[in-house]
Amino acid sequence: MRFQVLRQWAAVLFVVLTSLVSGYYSFFVDPPKVLIQKDGAANWEERMKPVREHLPATILEVGYVSDLEDTALIQEYSLTRYALAPVVVRTGVEFEWIIGNFTQPGFESILDEQIPSGYTVEKLGFGIYLIHRILP
């Protein structure tokens, strides 16, 4: 009985210590680069200002597509959600308004595959595009 209690406490202590070490490493040793370069969140809010200005005030939910790799995609998607709150940002192209974050030329071919019914694209700078999907 006592051995089982000690084993449970050891497991809990292991989880707590592992979480603390992992959190320390992620925050201090190897933080996401966009967050440590001149206040990444504030910079991202500046990048999203044109989106806010061009997006109709009645829109409560928008889509998000990108050609970035997984890690950068997660970071920039999270920052976009933060910068545009209370507008809900979801991944995908099933929305009338879509935010495109493209770094490579030729992204239009990706959009043509994903949005067959037609759309308009407005370049807002910094690789950010506002896509208005023409709903059938």
URKA-V95318 format. One record per helix or strand of 3 or more residues. SS is the DSSP state (A for helix, B for strand). FROM is the first residue (numbers start at 1). TO is the last residue. If there is no record, write none. Layout:
BEGIN
ss=<SS	SS>
from=<FROM	FROM>
to=<TO	TO>
END
This chain:
BEGIN
ss=<A	A	A	B	A	B	B	A	B	B>
from=<2	33	40	61	70	88	97	107	119	128>
to=<29	36	54	66	84	92	101	114	125	133>
END
